[in-house]
Amino acid sequence: MFTYQTTDRKEARRFRIAQFNGRSATARCADGAITGRVRSIVESGSGDRPAWIITIIPDEPKATAPATRPAPRVYLATEDYL
């Protein structure tokens, strides 16, 4: 689990909407970006400005599928096709 804190109302709203709709959300920070499902959003009103603590469960990376494209055709008598 990844815990993220923000003071931006728009960002908190975006995470709430993602949680409500069951979509993945991306949290960007100095270390990089974490993409996953939003588990909880808790408002922390202990300071001057309201802050939200967001808990994200990261998605597992998708396995890359092998190439399904056919191999290119090789013509032995190329002068016939020119």
C-alpha positions as CSV (number, residue, x, y, z in Angstrom):
1,M,0.0,0.0,0.0
2,F,1.1,3.5,-0.7
3,T,0.0,6.5,1.4
4,Y,-0.1,9.9,-0.2
5,Q,-1.0,13.3,1.4
6,T,-2.3,16.3,-0.5
7,T,-3.7,19.7,0.3
8,D,-5.1,20.3,-3.2
9,R,-8.9,20.1,-3.3
10,K,-9.1,19.2,-7.0
11,E,-6.6,16.4,-6.6
12,A,-8.5,15.0,-3.6
13,R,-11.8,15.2,-5.6
14,R,-10.1,13.4,-8.5
15,F,-9.1,10.5,-6.2
16,R,-12.6,10.4,-4.7
17,I,-14.2,10.1,-8.1
18,A,-11.7,7.3,-9.1
19,Q,-12.5,5.4,-5.9
20,F,-16.3,5.8,-6.4
21,N,-16.1,4.6,-10.0
22,G,-13.6,1.8,-9.3
23,R,-10.9,3.2,-11.7
24,S,-7.2,3.3,-11.3
25,A,-5.6,6.6,-10.3
26,T,-2.1,7.9,-10.6
27,A,-0.3,9.8,-7.8
28,R,2.8,11.7,-8.9
29,C,5.5,12.6,-6.5
30,A,9.2,13.4,-6.5
31,D,10.1,9.7,-6.6
32,G,7.9,8.9,-9.6
33,A,4.4,7.9,-10.3
34,I,2.2,5.2,-8.6
35,T,-0.8,3.9,-10.4
36,G,-3.4,1.8,-8.6
37,R,-6.8,1.5,-7.0
38,V,-7.8,4.1,-4.3
39,R,-8.6,2.3,-1.1
40,S,-9.4,5.2,1.2
41,I,-9.5,9.0,1.4
42,V,-9.4,10.6,4.9
43,E,-9.7,14.3,5.5
44,S,-7.2,15.6,8.1
45,G,-8.3,18.9,9.5
46,S,-5.6,19.2,12.2
47,G,-3.7,22.0,10.5
48,D,-4.4,25.5,9.0
49,R,-5.3,24.0,5.7
50,P,-7.4,20.9,5.1
51,A,-5.4,17.9,4.0
52,W,-6.4,14.5,2.6
53,I,-4.5,11.3,3.2
54,I,-5.0,8.9,0.3
55,T,-4.2,5.2,0.4
56,I,-3.5,3.5,-2.9
57,I,-3.1,-0.2,-3.6
58,P,-0.6,-0.4,-6.6
59,D,-1.6,-2.3,-9.7
60,E,0.5,-5.2,-10.7
61,P,2.5,-4.6,-13.8
62,K,1.0,-6.2,-16.9
63,A,3.0,-9.0,-18.5
64,T,4.1,-8.2,-22.0
65,A,2.5,-10.5,-24.6
66,P,4.8,-12.0,-27.2
67,A,4.7,-10.5,-30.7
68,T,1.7,-11.9,-32.6
69,R,2.6,-10.3,-35.9
70,P,3.5,-12.7,-38.7
71,A,7.1,-12.8,-39.8
72,P,7.9,-10.7,-43.0
73,R,7.8,-12.6,-46.2
74,V,11.1,-13.3,-47.9
75,Y,11.2,-13.5,-51.7
76,L,14.0,-15.5,-53.2
77,A,13.5,-14.2,-56.7
78,T,13.2,-10.5,-56.0
79,E,13.8,-9.5,-59.7
80,D,10.4,-11.1,-60.5
81,Y,8.6,-8.7,-58.2
82,L,10.3,-5.5,-59.3
